[in-house]
């Protein structure tokens, strides 16, 4: 009776050993083929052949493909996130634009075109997010009442351009001139201004009384609250009741801290253009666009002024329009001289030692003061009882008026005490 070979043996007289079968060397007892396949790293029917490099690297290839797939998925996720952020930003900009447009009342028939200076450049509309006047300090010469004060013109609200809406700054009646201003806090570079005038939400045409009140106005930019010390941006001499817009936009590439609205009605009022008899200020919103930091220019205010010592430059061209304190010249390349220093080189130096030039920026005297003066700026006369360079010397105790002498020379005021002589009463006499 034939007996099958024991486990791990096969063939004639069971002399052949099974190959590297997967399951504990179990193979066919006749031909040696592995019943459950081969162990990892082996091949062939009998699993007696070692796999080559190509076969042994299947795991590496698998993990390489898996890693590449993960990278692709990660890139796809980043792309999707970026697209979503861009869409969100776009939707936000459209929402702001819609809100902005919703502030402007709809016209019953057709809107008058906004007056825009022909020098306006569309690229500078990027400054639209930088309304420098928004909620800044304001003032006006007269108010109708406290509910329509000067601050209403910079609160960002102008959808309701009527008195009852309380979104406009409105002056009182009976005045020949009116003034309104906004304080930008510091001197800034301005590009353009926008004014939204009172309409009472009615059709804006020559039959509306507010057109005649708006006529003849002026806009100034100044470093003080005095319009005459600043620069004129615009003065209306040509509009009529039928051509003046209710929303006015003009370019004004200047620097200043105050934007001033002014209107007046002189005795020889220009009635041919339809000006009102009295002056009014009825501003629902005043917007000022420009750079909110000094020393920069360009459509996005990101370019530093080209000249090193330039404090303010033209917002479009970068040409210097104002030097840093202590400098002068077309490109602010020269230090203050002629015993002057400071902003625009308008401050006069004190009495420096040897009457030399003071520091061009802060006015200090590096070597101290000449006779008769003291202090960092050498502008303070010697105090009582002192005289000489930097006021370091004491007046003579022999002065008739004790310790009273000229701060420069030390000469005693009122002469000397008995028994002393000389300008400083330092010489005794025999009498």
FENMO-V328937 format. One record per pair of residues at least 24 apart in sequence whose C-alpha atoms are under 10 Angstrom apart, sorted by sequence separation. I is the first residue (numbers start at 1). J is the second residue. D is the distance in Angstrom with one decimal. If there is no record, write none. Layout:
I;J;D, I;J;D
This chain:
4;28;9.6, 5;29;5.6, 8;32;8.8, 19;43;9.6, 20;44;9.9, 21;45;9.4, 145;169;9.4, 146;170;9.7, 148;172;10.0, 215;239;6.7, 216;240;9.3, 230;254;9.9, 231;255;9.1, 291;315;7.7, 307;331;6.1, 308;332;7.8, 309;333;6.9, 335;359;9.3, 336;360;5.2, 339;363;9.1, 350;374;9.5, 352;376;9.5, 382;406;8.8, 383;407;7.9, 386;410;7.9, 387;411;9.1, 399;423;9.3, 4;29;6.3, 5;30;8.2, 19;44;9.4, 21;46;7.4, 22;47;8.7, 131;156;9.5, 144;169;8.5, 145;170;8.1, 214;239;9.6, 215;240;7.1, 230;255;9.5, 231;256;8.9, 261;286;9.4, 290;315;7.7, 295;320;9.4, 306;331;9.1, 307;332;7.1, 308;333;8.1, 309;334;9.1, 335;360;6.1, 336;361;7.9, 350;375;9.5, 352;377;7.8, 353;378;8.8, 382;407;5.5, 385;410;9.1, 399;424;7.2, 400;425;8.8, 3;29;10.0, 4;30;8.3, 8;34;10.0, 19;45;9.1, 20;46;7.6, 21;47;6.0, 143;169;7.6, 144;170;5.8, 145;171;8.1, 193;219;9.1, 214;240;9.7, 215;241;7.4, 230;256;7.9, 233;259;9.5, 307;333;8.1, 309;335;9.7, 334;360;9.9, 335;361;8.4, 350;376;9.1, 351;377;7.8, 352;378;6.1, 381;407;7.2, 382;408;8.2, 398;424;7.9, 399;425;6.1, 19;46;5.5, 20;47;5.2, 21;48;8.5, 142;169;9.9, 143;170;5.9, 144;171;4.8, 145;172;7.7, 153;180;9.5, 170;197;10.0, 212;239;9.8, 214;241;8.8, 230;257;9.8, 233;260;9.6, 234;261;9.8, 235;262;9.3, 236;263;9.6, 259;286;9.3, 295;322;9.8, 350;377;5.6, 351;378;5.4, 352;379;8.8, 381;408;9.0, 396;423;9.8, 397;424;9.3, 398;425;5.7, 399;426;8.8, 18;46;7.1, 19;47;5.1, 20;48;6.1, 142;170;8.3, 143;171;4.1, 144;172;4.0, 153;181;9.7, 154;182;8.2, 168;196;9.1, 169;197;9.5, 170;198;8.5, 211;239;9.7, 212;240;7.8, 213;241;9.2, 215;243;9.9, 230;258;8.8, 231;259;9.9, 232;260;9.4, 235;263;9.3, 259;287;9.8, 295;323;10.0, 349;377;7.3, 350;378;4.9, 351;379;6.4, 396;424;6.2, 397;425;8.3, 398;426;7.0, 17;46;10.0, 18;47;8.3, 19;48;4.8, 20;49;8.7, 140;169;8.7, 142;171;5.2, 143;172;5.1, 144;173;7.5, 151;180;10.0, 153;182;9.0, 168;197;8.3, 169;198;8.8, 211;240;8.1, 212;241;5.8, 215;244;7.2, 230;259;9.3, 231;260;10.0, 259;288;8.1, 295;324;9.6, 348;377;10.0, 349;378;8.1, 350;379;4.8, 351;380;9.1, 395;424;7.6, 396;425;6.7, 397;426;8.8, 398;427;9.3, 18;48;8.1, 19;49;8.5, 20;50;9.4, 140;170;9.2, 141;171;7.9, 142;172;6.0, 143;173;8.9, 150;180;7.1, 151;181;9.7, 168;198;7.1, 211;241;5.3, 212;242;9.4, 214;244;7.9, 215;245;9.9, 230;260;9.2, 349;379;8.0, 350;380;8.4, 351;381;9.7, 395;425;9.5, 396;426;7.0, 398;428;9.6, 17;48;9.9, 140;171;7.8, 141;172;9.4, 142;173;8.8, 150;181;8.2, 151;182;8.6, 167;198;9.5, 190;221;8.8, 210;241;8.9, 211;242;7.8, 214;245;9.1, 219;250;9.7, 221;252;8.6, 227;258;8.7, 242;273;9.5, 348;379;9.8, 150;182;8.6, 209;241;8.9, 211;243;8.9, 212;244;8.9, 214;246;8.5, 220;252;9.1, 221;253;9.7, 222;254;9.1, 223;255;8.1, 224;256;8.2, 225;257;8.7, 226;258;8.9, 227;259;8.7, 240;272;8.7, 241;273;7.0, 242;274;9.5, 96;129;9.9, 142;175;8.8, 208;241;8.4, 211;244;6.8, 219;252;9.3, 221;254;7.2, 222;255;7.7, 223;256;4.9, 224;257;7.0, 225;258;6.4, 227;260;6.6, 237;270;9.5, 240;273;5.1, 241;274;6.2, 326;359;8.2, 327;360;7.4, 141;175;9.9, 187;221;9.9, 206;240;8.1, 207;241;7.9, 208;242;9.6, 211;245;8.1, 220;254;9.7, 221;255;7.0, 222;256;4.9, 223;257;4.9, 224;258;6.4, 225;259;8.6, 226;260;8.5, 227;261;8.8, 239;273;7.4, 240;274;6.6, 241;275;8.0, 326;360;4.7, 327;361;7.7, 372;406;7.9, 373;407;7.6, 142;177;9.8, 143;178;9.8, 161;196;8.3, 162;197;9.6, 163;198;8.2, 165;200;8.7, 187;222;8.8, 188;223;9.6, 206;241;4.6, 207;242;8.4, 211;246;7.7, 221;256;5.5, 222;257;6.0, 223;258;5.9, 224;259;9.4, 225;260;7.7, 227;262;8.4, 238;273;8.1, 239;274;9.5, 240;275;8.2, 255;290;9.5, 325;360;8.0, 326;361;4.0, 372;407;4.5, 373;408;7.9, 141;177;8.9, 142;178;7.1, 161;197;7.4, 162;198;6.2, 163;199;9.3, 164;200;8.6, 165;201;9.8, 187;223;6.7, 205;241;7.0, 206;242;4.6, 210;246;9.0, 220;256;9.3, 221;257;7.2, 222;258;5.2, 223;259;8.9, 224;260;9.8, 237;273;9.0, 239;275;9.9, 252;288;9.6, 253;289;9.9, 254;290;9.5, 255;291;9.9, 325;361;5.6, 326;362;7.6, 353;389;7.6, 371;407;7.1, 372;408;4.1, 141;178;6.0, 142;179;7.9, 159;196;9.8, 161;198;5.1, 162;199;6.3, 163;200;7.0, 186;223;8.4, 187;224;9.9, 204;241;9.5, 205;242;5.7, 206;243;8.1, 221;258;5.6, 222;259;6.6, 247;284;9.9, 249;286;10.0, 252;289;9.5, 253;290;8.5, 324;361;8.7, 325;362;8.2, 326;363;8.8, 352;389;9.7, 353;390;8.5, 371;408;4.9, 372;409;7.7, 140;178;7.5, 141;179;5.4, 142;180;8.6, 158;196;7.4, 160;198;8.9, 161;199;5.5, 162;200;3.9, 163;201;10.0, 179;217;10.0, 181;219;9.6, 204;242;8.7, 205;243;8.1, 206;244;8.9, 220;258;8.0, 221;259;4.7, 222;260;7.6, 247;285;9.4, 248;286;9.6, 249;287;9.3, 251;289;9.5, 252;290;9.6, 352;390;9.4, 370;408;8.4, 371;409;7.5, 372;410;8.9, 140;179;5.5, 141;180;6.5, 158;197;9.1, 160;199;8.7, 161;200;5.2, 162;201;6.3, 178;217;9.6, 179;218;9.7, 180;219;9.8, 181;220;9.2, 182;221;10.0, 183;222;9.8, 184;223;9.8, 205;244;8.6, 220;259;5.8, 221;260;6.2, 247;286;9.9, 249;288;10.0, 255;294;9.4, 371;410;9.5, 139;179;8.2, 140;180;4.1, 141;181;9.2, 158;198;9.0, 160;200;7.5, 161;201;5.8, 162;202;9.1, 181;221;9.5, 183;223;9.4, 193;233;9.3, 204;244;9.4, 205;245;8.8, 219;259;7.1, 220;260;5.0, 221;261;9.2, 139;180;5.7, 140;181;6.4, 160;201;6.7, 161;202;9.1, 183;224;9.0, 192;233;9.5, 204;245;8.0, 205;246;9.2, 219;260;5.6, 220;261;6.7, 138;180;7.4, 139;181;5.5, 140;182;9.0, 153;195;9.0, 159;201;8.8, 183;225;8.4, 204;246;7.0, 218;260;8.1, 219;261;4.9, 220;262;8.1, 138;181;5.6, 139;182;6.7, 153;196;8.7, 182;225;9.0, 218;261;5.9, 219;262;6.4, 137;181;8.6, 138;182;4.3, 139;183;8.5, 153;197;9.6, 181;225;7.5, 217;261;7.1, 218;262;5.1, 219;263;8.9, 137;182;5.8, 138;183;6.0, 180;225;9.6, 181;226;9.7, 217;262;5.8, 218;263;6.2, 136;182;6.5, 137;183;5.3, 138;184;9.1, 179;225;10.0, 181;227;9.4, 216;262;8.9, 217;263;4.5, 218;264;9.0, 135;182;9.1, 136;183;6.1, 137;184;7.5, 199;246;7.2, 216;263;6.3, 217;264;7.3, 133;181;10.0, 134;182;9.3, 135;183;9.7, 136;184;6.2, 137;185;8.0, 179;227;9.2, 197;245;8.6, 198;246;7.4, 199;247;10.0, 215;263;8.3, 216;264;7.4, 217;265;9.7, 133;182;6.7, 135;184;9.5, 136;185;7.5, 196;245;9.1, 197;246;5.3, 198;247;9.3, 214;263;8.2, 215;264;9.6, 216;265;8.3, 132;182;9.7, 133;183;7.5, 134;184;9.0, 195;245;9.7, 196;246;6.1, 197;247;6.2, 213;263;8.9, 215;265;10.0, 132;183;9.5, 133;184;6.1, 195;246;8.0, 196;247;4.6, 197;248;8.1, 213;264;9.9, 132;184;6.5, 133;185;9.5, 195;247;5.6, 196;248;6.6, 213;265;9.8, 103;156;9.1, 104;157;9.8, 105;158;8.7, 106;159;9.7, 132;185;9.5, 194;247;7.0, 195;248;5.0, 196;249;9.0, 216;269;10.0, 103;157;7.1, 104;158;7.0, 105;159;6.1, 194;248;5.5, 195;249;6.5, 216;270;9.0, 103;158;5.6, 104;159;5.3, 105;160;7.2, 193;248;8.0, 194;249;4.4, 195;250;9.0, 215;270;10.0, 100;156;9.4, 102;158;9.4, 103;159;3.8, 104;160;8.1, 105;161;7.9, 132;188;8.8, 193;249;5.7, 194;250;6.7, 256;312;9.8, 100;157;9.5, 102;159;6.8, 103;160;7.5, 104;161;8.6, 132;189;9.9, 192;249;7.1, 193;250;5.5, 194;251;9.0, 216;273;9.3, 255;312;7.2, 100;158;9.6, 101;159;9.0, 103;161;9.2, 132;190;8.6, 192;250;5.6, 193;251;6.4, 215;273;8.3, 216;274;9.9, 254;312;9.2, 255;313;8.4, 100;159;9.1, 191;250;8.8, 192;251;4.1, 193;252;7.0, 212;271;9.6, 215;274;8.0, 216;275;7.3, 254;313;8.9, 255;314;8.4, 99;159;9.9, 133;193;9.8, 191;251;5.9, 192;252;5.0, 193;253;9.7, 215;275;5.9, 216;276;9.5, 253;313;9.7, 254;314;7.2, 255;315;9.1, 131;192;10.0, 190;251;8.6, 191;252;5.3, 192;253;6.8, 212;273;8.3, 213;274;8.9, 214;275;8.1, 215;276;7.9, 253;314;6.7, 254;315;8.0, 131;193;9.3, 190;252;6.5, 191;253;4.5, 192;254;9.1, 212;274;5.7, 213;275;6.4, 214;276;8.5, 217;279;9.2, 253;315;6.4, 127;190;9.9, 131;194;9.8, 189;252;9.4, 190;253;5.4, 191;254;7.0, 211;274;8.6, 212;275;4.7, 213;276;5.3, 216;279;9.2, 217;280;9.3, 252;315;9.9, 253;316;7.9, 127;191;8.4, 128;192;9.7, 189;253;7.1, 190;254;5.4, 191;255;8.9, 211;275;8.3, 212;276;5.0, 213;277;8.4, 215;279;9.4, 217;281;9.0, 127;192;9.1, 189;254;5.9, 190;255;5.9, 209;274;10.0, 210;275;9.9, 211;276;8.7, 212;277;8.8, 213;278;7.7, 214;279;8.6, 215;280;9.6, 125;191;9.6, 188;254;8.4, 189;255;4.4, 190;256;7.6, 193;259;9.1, 195;261;9.8, 209;275;9.8, 210;276;8.7, 212;278;9.7, 213;279;6.6, 214;280;7.3, 255;321;8.2, 124;191;8.0, 125;192;9.3, 187;254;10.0, 188;255;5.4, 189;256;6.8, 190;257;9.6, 209;276;8.2, 212;279;9.6, 213;280;5.8, 214;281;7.6, 254;321;8.5, 255;322;8.7, 124;192;9.0, 187;255;6.3, 188;256;5.5, 189;257;9.0, 206;274;9.0, 212;280;9.6, 213;281;7.9, 214;282;7.9, 186;255;9.9, 187;256;4.6, 188;257;6.2, 190;259;9.6, 213;282;8.4, 214;283;9.4, 186;256;7.6, 187;257;4.2, 188;258;9.3, 210;280;9.1, 120;191;9.0, 185;256;9.7, 186;257;5.1, 187;258;8.0, 120;192;8.2, 184;256;8.1, 185;257;6.2, 186;258;8.5, 210;282;8.5, 183;256;9.4, 184;257;5.1, 185;258;8.1, 183;257;5.9, 184;258;6.0, 117;192;9.2, 182;257;8.4, 183;258;4.8, 184;259;7.8, 116;192;9.5, 182;258;5.7, 183;259;6.9, 116;193;9.8, 181;258;6.5, 182;259;5.5, 183;260;9.0, 116;194;9.3, 181;259;5.5, 182;260;6.7, 115;194;9.5, 180;259;8.5, 181;260;4.3, 182;261;8.9, 114;194;9.5, 180;260;5.8, 181;261;6.0, 114;195;10.0, 179;260;7.1, 180;261;5.1, 181;262;8.6, 179;261;5.8, 180;262;6.6, 178;261;8.2, 179;262;4.7, 180;263;9.2, 198;281;9.1, 199;282;9.1, 178;262;5.8, 179;263;6.8, 197;281;8.8, 198;282;5.6, 199;283;9.9, 177;262;7.4, 178;263;5.5, 179;264;8.8, 197;282;6.1, 198;283;6.1, 199;284;9.0, 139;225;9.6, 177;263;5.6, 178;264;6.4, 196;282;9.0, 197;283;5.0, 198;284;5.9, 176;263;8.4, 177;264;3.9, 178;265;9.3, 196;283;6.2, 197;284;5.5, 198;285;9.1, 176;264;5.5, 177;265;6.2, 195;283;7.0, 196;284;5.4, 197;285;7.2, 175;264;8.3, 176;265;5.0, 177;266;8.3, 195;284;7.7, 196;285;5.1, 197;286;8.8, 175;265;8.3, 176;266;6.8, 195;285;5.9, 196;286;6.5, 176;267;8.7, 194;285;8.0, 195;286;4.7, 196;287;8.6, 104;196;8.7, 111;203;8.5, 112;204;7.7, 194;286;5.8, 195;287;6.5, 108;201;9.5, 110;203;8.6, 111;204;7.7, 112;205;8.5, 193;286;7.3, 194;287;5.0, 195;288;9.0, 105;199;9.1, 107;201;8.4, 108;202;7.7, 109;203;7.6, 110;204;9.0, 111;205;9.4, 193;287;5.7, 194;288;6.6, 105;200;9.7, 106;201;8.3, 107;202;7.7, 108;203;5.9, 109;204;9.5, 192;287;8.5, 193;288;4.8, 194;289;8.3, 105;201;6.4, 106;202;9.2, 107;203;6.0, 108;204;8.8, 192;288;6.3, 193;289;6.2, 104;201;9.3, 105;202;8.7, 106;203;8.9, 107;204;7.6, 191;288;7.8, 192;289;5.4, 193;290;9.0, 105;203;9.6, 190;288;7.0, 191;289;5.7, 192;290;7.0, 190;289;5.9, 191;290;4.8, 178;278;9.5, 179;279;9.6, 189;289;8.8, 190;290;4.2, 191;291;8.0, 176;277;8.2, 177;278;7.7, 178;279;6.2, 179;280;8.9, 180;281;7.4, 188;289;10.0, 189;290;5.7, 190;291;6.6, 175;277;9.2, 176;278;5.5, 177;279;5.2, 178;280;6.2, 179;281;7.3, 180;282;9.7, 188;290;7.6, 189;291;5.6, 190;292;8.8, 174;277;9.1, 175;278;5.8, 176;279;5.2, 177;280;7.4, 178;281;6.4, 180;283;9.0, 188;291;6.6, 189;292;7.6, 174;278;6.2, 175;279;5.7, 176;280;8.4, 177;281;9.1, 182;286;8.7, 184;288;9.1, 188;292;6.4, 189;293;8.0, 173;278;7.3, 174;279;7.7, 175;280;7.6, 181;286;9.6, 182;287;9.9, 187;292;9.3, 188;293;6.7, 189;294;6.9, 173;279;7.8, 174;280;8.9, 182;288;9.5, 186;292;9.3, 187;293;9.0, 188;294;5.8, 189;295;8.7, 191;297;9.9, 172;279;9.3, 173;280;7.2, 186;293;9.3, 187;294;7.6, 188;295;9.0, 189;296;8.4, 190;297;10.0, 171;279;8.9, 172;280;7.4, 173;281;9.8, 184;292;9.3, 186;294;9.1, 188;296;9.8, 189;297;8.1, 191;299;9.5, 171;280;6.0, 172;281;8.4, 170;280;7.7, 171;281;5.3, 172;282;9.4, 170;281;5.8, 171;282;6.3, 169;281;7.4, 170;282;4.4, 171;283;9.0, 189;301;9.6, 168;281;9.7, 169;282;5.6, 170;283;6.5, 168;282;6.6, 169;283;5.1, 170;284;8.2, 168;283;5.6, 169;284;5.9, 167;283;9.0, 168;284;3.8, 169;285;8.0, 117;234;9.9, 167;284;6.0, 168;285;6.8, 169;286;9.9, 166;284;9.0, 167;285;8.2, 168;286;9.9, 163;282;9.3, 138;258;9.3, 140;260;9.6, 162;282;9.5, 137;258;9.9, 138;259;9.7, 139;260;9.6, 140;261;9.2, 141;262;9.9, 161;282;9.4, 163;284;9.6, 138;260;9.8, 140;262;9.8, 161;283;8.8, 162;284;8.4, 161;284;6.1, 188;311;10.0, 189;312;7.0, 191;314;9.0, 160;284;8.5, 161;285;9.2, 187;311;9.9, 188;312;7.8, 189;313;7.6, 190;314;9.0, 191;315;6.6, 133;258;9.5, 158;283;9.2, 159;284;8.8, 187;312;8.8, 188;313;9.9, 189;314;7.5, 190;315;7.2, 191;316;8.2, 133;259;8.7, 158;284;5.5, 159;285;9.8, 189;315;6.3, 157;284;7.6, 158;285;6.2, 188;315;10.0, 115;243;9.4, 156;284;9.0, 157;285;7.1, 158;286;9.8, 115;244;7.9, 120;249;9.4, 153;282;8.8, 154;283;9.2, 155;284;9.1, 156;285;6.9, 112;242;9.3, 113;243;9.2, 114;244;8.9, 115;245;6.5, 120;250;7.7, 121;251;9.1, 153;283;5.7, 154;284;8.1, 155;285;7.5, 156;286;8.7, 112;243;7.9, 113;244;9.3, 114;245;5.9, 115;246;9.0, 116;247;9.8, 117;248;9.7, 119;250;8.9, 120;251;6.0, 150;281;9.6, 152;283;8.1, 153;284;5.1, 154;285;5.6, 155;286;9.2, 156;287;8.6, 112;244;8.2, 113;245;6.7, 114;246;7.6, 115;247;7.3, 116;248;7.1, 117;249;7.2, 118;250;8.7, 119;251;7.0, 120;252;9.3, 150;282;9.5, 152;284;6.8, 153;285;4.1, 154;286;6.0, 155;287;9.9, 189;321;9.8, 112;245;5.8, 113;246;8.9, 114;247;5.6, 115;248;5.2, 116;249;5.0, 117;250;5.0, 118;251;8.5, 119;252;9.6, 150;283;8.5, 151;284;9.8, 152;285;7.2, 153;286;5.6, 154;287;7.2, 111;245;8.7, 112;246;7.5, 113;247;8.3, 114;248;5.6, 115;249;5.5, 116;250;5.2, 117;251;5.8, 148;282;9.2, 150;284;9.6, 151;285;9.4, 152;286;9.4, 153;287;8.5, 154;288;9.6, 111;246;9.0, 112;247;8.5, 113;248;9.0, 114;249;6.5, 115;250;7.0, 116;251;7.5, 117;252;9.0, 148;283;9.7, 150;285;10.0, 111;247;10.0, 114;250;9.4, 148;284;9.4, 143;280;10.0, 144;281;10.0, 142;280;9.4, 143;281;8.9, 144;282;9.8, 142;281;8.8, 143;282;9.6, 141;281;9.4, 140;281;8.6, 104;247;9.1, 134;285;9.3, 133;285;9.6, 134;286;8.5, 133;286;7.3, 134;287;7.1, 132;286;10.0, 133;287;5.8, 134;288;8.2, 131;286;9.2, 132;287;7.2, 133;288;5.4, 134;289;10.0, 131;287;5.8, 132;288;5.3, 133;289;8.0, 130;287;9.3, 131;288;5.3, 132;289;5.8, 130;288;8.0, 131;289;4.9, 132;290;6.9, 128;287;9.3, 130;289;5.8, 131;290;7.4, 132;291;8.0, 128;288;9.1, 129;289;8.1, 130;290;6.6, 131;291;9.2, 132;292;6.7, 127;288;9.6, 128;289;6.5, 129;290;9.5, 130;291;7.3, 131;292;8.8, 127;289;6.0, 128;290;8.5, 130;292;7.2, 126;289;9.5, 127;290;6.1, 125;289;8.8, 126;290;9.7, 127;291;7.7, 124;289;9.2, 125;290;9.8, 127;292;9.9, 124;290;8.8, 130;300;9.7, 127;298;9.6, 127;299;6.8, 128;300;10.0, 126;299;6.4, 127;300;6.5, 124;298;8.0, 125;299;7.8, 126;300;6.4, 127;301;8.2, 123;298;9.4, 124;299;4.8, 125;300;9.3, 126;301;9.6, 123;299;6.1, 124;300;7.5, 122;299;9.3, 123;300;8.9, 124;301;9.6, 121;299;9.2, 124;315;9.6, 124;316;8.6, 121;316;9.4
